C-alpha cells in the first residue's frame, strides 16, 4: 500500500529514521571498539603462554637428550621434567585467562552496543508502527473514496477548540448540516494530525512514504 505522508511529517520521519540508523551504526561500532580494546588485554598473556610453551618443549627435548647419559640420565632428567611440568601449568592458566578476557570482551561489547540501541528502538519502533497503522487505516477510507465525514467527525473529537474555531463559528452545526467547506476543512485537520494529505492534493504537495 502507498501511504502519502504530509511533507512535514515525511521530512521528520526521514530525518528521524536516518538519525536512528546513525545511532545504531555508531553504537555497534562502539561495541566493536570496546570488544577489541578489552581483547587486546589478553595479548601479553597469550605471548607469555606461547613463550612458556616453547621453553617447555625445549626443556623436554633437553631432558630427552640427558636421559641417554648412562647411569645418571634419570637423575639429570628430573629437574628438566619438573620445570617443563610447571611451565605446562602456567600455559594452562594463561589459556584460561585469555578465554575469560575474551568472554568479558564479548559481553561488554554487546552491552555497550545493545543497551543504547534497545533504548532508542523501544521509543522509536512503537511510534513508527502506530503511524503506519493509523495511516493505513485512514488510507483505506481514502482509497475507497469514502465520505470525508468520518475524518471531520474525528477532528471534532480530537482537535483543540482554537483549531476548530478557525474552521467555523459553529463547526458541529456545520458538520451536521454537511457544509462541504467545513467538512473538508475538518477532515484536513484530522488528516494533518495523522500526518497525511487530502486525497485531492496528494500529488501536488505530498511526499510518498512507502509501507509494505
C-alpha positions in Angstrom: 0.0 0.0 0.0 1.3 3.5 -0.8 0.8 5.9 2.0 1.1 9.6 1.3 2.6 11.4 4.3 2.4 15.1 4.5 5.5 17.0 3.5 6.5 18.0 7.1 5.7 14.5 8.5 7.6 12.8 5.7 10.6 15.0 6.3 10.6 14.5 10.1 10.3 10.7 9.5 13.1 10.6 7.0 15.4 12.6 9.4 14.3 10.5 12.4 14.9 7.3 10.5 18.4 8.5 9.4 19.3 9.5 13.0 18.1 6.1 14.3 20.3 4.3 11.7 23.3 6.5 12.6 22.6 5.8 16.3 22.5 2.1 15.7 25.6 2.1 13.5 27.5 4.3 15.9 26.8 2.1 18.9 27.6 -1.1 17.0 31.0 0.5 16.2 31.4 1.5 19.8 30.7 -2.1 20.9 33.3 -3.4 18.4 35.8 -0.9 19.8 35.2 -1.9 23.4 35.5 -5.6 22.4 38.8 -5.0 20.7 40.3 -2.9 23.5 39.5 -5.5 26.1 40.5 -8.4 23.9 43.9 -6.8 23.4 44.5 -7.0 27.2 45.0 -10.7 26.6 47.8 -10.2 24.2 50.6 -10.2 26.8 49.2 -13.3 28.5 48.9 -15.0 25.1 52.5 -14.2 24.4 53.6 -15.5 27.8 51.7 -18.7 27.1 53.4 -19.1 23.8 56.9 -18.4 25.2 56.3 -20.7 28.1 55.1 -23.5 25.8 58.2 -23.1 23.7 60.5 -23.2 26.7 58.7 -26.3 28.0 59.2 -28.0 24.7 62.9 -27.2 24.7 63.2 -28.5 28.3 61.6 -31.8 27.3 64.0 -32.1 24.4 66.9 -31.4 26.7 65.6 -33.9 29.2 65.3 -36.5 26.4 68.9 -35.9 25.5 70.1 -36.1 29.1 68.2 -39.3 29.6 70.6 -41.0 27.3 73.5 -40.4 29.6 74.4 -43.8 31.2 73.9 -44.3 34.9 72.9 -40.7 35.8 70.4 -40.0 32.9 67.3 -40.4 35.0 68.6 -38.1 37.7 69.5 -35.4 35.2 66.1 -35.6 33.5 64.1 -34.9 36.7 64.7 -31.2 37.2 64.0 -30.5 33.5 60.8 -32.6 33.5 59.7 -30.8 36.7 60.3 -27.3 35.1 58.6 -28.4 31.9 55.6 -29.5 34.0 55.5 -26.2 35.9 55.5 -24.4 32.6 52.7 -26.5 31.3 50.6 -25.5 34.3 51.5 -21.8 33.6 50.4 -22.3 30.0 47.1 -23.8 31.0 46.4 -20.9 33.4 47.3 -18.4 30.7 44.9 -20.0 28.3 42.1 -19.9 30.9 42.8 -16.2 31.5 42.8 -15.5 27.7 39.4 -17.2 27.4 38.0 -15.3 30.4 39.1 -12.0 28.9 37.6 -12.9 25.6 34.3 -13.7 27.3 34.4 -10.4 29.2 35.2 -8.5 26.0 32.3 -10.1 24.2 29.8 -9.4 27.0 30.9 -5.8 27.5 30.9 -5.2 23.7 27.4 -6.5 23.4 26.2 -4.5 26.4 27.8 -1.3 25.1 26.1 -1.7 21.7 22.7 -3.2 22.6 21.7 -1.2 25.7 21.5 2.3 23.9 20.2 0.7 20.7 17.4 -1.1 22.6 16.6 2.2 24.5 16.1 4.1 21.3 14.3 1.3 19.4 11.9 0.9 22.3 10.8 4.5 21.8 11.1 4.7 18.0 9.5 1.4 16.8 6.1 1.9 18.6 5.8 5.4 17.2 6.6 4.3 13.6 4.2 1.3 13.9 1.5 3.5 15.3 1.8 5.9 12.4 1.7 3.1 9.9 -1.3 1.5 11.5 -3.2 4.8 11.7 -2.2 6.0 8.3 -3.0 2.6 6.7 -6.5 2.6 8.2 -7.1 6.2 7.0 -5.7 5.4 3.6 -8.2 2.5 3.1 -11.0 5.1 3.5 -9.3 7.5 1.1 -8.6 4.8 -1.4 -12.2 3.7 -1.3 -13.3 7.3 -2.0 -15.2 7.2 1.3 -17.0 10.3 2.6 -14.8 12.7 4.5 -17.4 12.9 7.2 -15.6 10.3 9.3 -12.4 12.4 9.4 -14.4 15.5 10.1 -16.1 13.8 13.0 -12.7 12.6 14.4 -11.4 16.2 14.1 -14.3 17.4 16.2 -13.4 14.8 18.8 -9.6 15.3 18.7 -8.8 18.9 17.7 -8.4 21.7 20.2 -11.1 24.3 20.4 -8.9 27.1 18.9 -8.3 25.0 15.8 -12.0 24.2 15.4 -12.8 27.9 15.8 -10.6 28.7 12.8 -12.7 26.4 10.7 -16.1 27.7 11.6 -18.0 29.6 14.3 -20.3 26.5 14.7 -18.2 23.5 13.5 -20.5 20.9 15.0 -23.6 22.5 13.5 -22.0 23.0 10.1 -20.9 19.3 10.2 -24.4 18.2 11.0 -25.6 20.3 8.0 -23.0 18.7 5.8 -21.4 22.0 4.9 -18.9 20.8 2.3 -16.4 23.6 3.0 -16.4 22.9 6.8 -16.4 19.1 6.3 -13.4 19.3 4.1 -11.6 21.7 6.4 -12.3 19.5 9.4 -11.2 16.4 7.5 -8.0 18.2 6.6 -7.2 18.9 10.2 -7.6 15.2 11.1 -5.5 14.0 8.2 -2.9 16.5 9.2 -2.9 15.2 12.7 -2.3 11.7 11.2 0.5 13.1 9.1 -1.4 12.5 5.8 -2.6 14.7 3.0 -6.1 15.3 1.5 -6.8 13.0 -1.5 -7.1 15.9 -3.9 -3.7 17.3 -3.1 -1.7 14.1 -2.7 0.2 14.5 -6.0 0.7 18.3 -5.5 2.1 18.5 -2.0 2.8 15.1 -0.6 6.0 13.1 -0.3 5.3 9.4 -0.7 6.2 7.1 2.1 6.2 3.5 1.0 4.9 1.0 3.5 5.0 -2.7 2.8 
